[in-house]
Amino acid sequence: MAQLTPAACRAARALLEWTIDDLAHYAGIGRATVATYESGKRPAFASTEQKIVDAFTAYGVEITNGGGTGARLLSVKPKRSKAKKRTG
């Protein structure tokens, strides 16, 4: 498995058209955790990175580090409903 990086995380989200809230929901982690990790302000714990990778893998995205960091869509799976939007 390739190393997850903030750039690869953002790329994978873009492939799935997920928001930060969507990734937090599907990975079972906090929104602030995703935002802080993707900004490069703080590294994620190994267990958190695994949850993120597992969420992407479940939806057909693989993290890659061929010529650089990134992600690729292996298959198109039906999107689950988006994370509930907060109101008010």
C-alpha positions in Angstrom: 0.0 0.0 0.0 1.2 3.5 -0.9 1.7 6.1 1.8 -1.2 8.4 2.3 -0.3 12.1 2.0 -2.4 15.2 2.4 -2.2 15.8 -1.4 -3.3 12.2 -2.1 -6.1 12.5 0.3 -7.4 15.7 -1.5 -7.0 14.0 -4.8 -8.9 10.9 -3.7 -11.7 13.1 -2.4 -11.8 15.0 -5.7 -12.2 11.7 -7.6 -15.2 10.8 -5.6 -16.5 14.4 -5.4 -16.6 14.2 -1.7 -16.5 17.1 0.7 -14.4 17.1 3.9 -17.7 16.3 5.7 -18.3 13.3 3.4 -14.8 11.8 4.1 -15.2 12.4 7.8 -18.5 10.6 7.7 -17.4 7.6 5.6 -14.1 7.2 7.6 -15.8 7.7 11.0 -13.5 10.5 12.0 -14.0 14.2 12.9 -14.2 16.9 10.2 -11.5 18.9 12.0 -9.2 15.9 11.8 -9.6 15.7 8.0 -9.2 19.4 7.5 -6.1 19.6 9.7 -4.5 16.6 8.1 -5.2 17.8 4.5 -3.8 21.3 5.3 -0.5 19.7 6.4 -0.7 21.4 9.8 -0.5 18.1 11.7 0.1 14.5 10.7 -2.6 11.9 11.3 -2.2 8.9 13.6 -1.6 5.6 11.7 -5.1 4.4 12.8 -6.7 7.5 11.3 -4.8 7.2 8.1 -6.0 3.6 7.8 -9.6 4.7 8.3 -9.3 7.2 5.5 -7.7 4.7 3.2 -10.3 2.1 4.0 -13.1 4.6 3.2 -11.5 5.4 -0.2 -10.9 1.7 -0.9 -14.5 0.9 -0.2 -15.5 3.3 -3.0 -12.9 2.1 -5.6 -10.1 4.6 -5.0 -6.5 3.6 -4.6 -3.8 5.8 -3.1 -0.7 5.7 -5.4 2.9 7.0 -5.2 4.1 6.1 -8.7 5.8 9.2 -10.1 4.5 11.2 -7.3 1.7 11.2 -4.7 -1.9 10.7 -5.9 -4.9 8.6 -6.3 -6.7 6.6 -9.0 -10.2 5.5 -9.5 -10.3 1.7 -9.9 -14.0 1.3 -10.4 -17.1 3.4 -10.3 -19.3 2.4 -7.4 -22.7 3.9 -6.6 -22.2 6.8 -4.3 -23.7 6.5 -0.9 -25.9 9.4 0.2 -23.9 12.4 1.2 -23.2 13.2 4.8 -26.1 15.0 6.4 -25.8 18.7 6.1 -26.0 20.7 9.3 -28.7 23.3 9.5 -28.9 26.4 11.6 
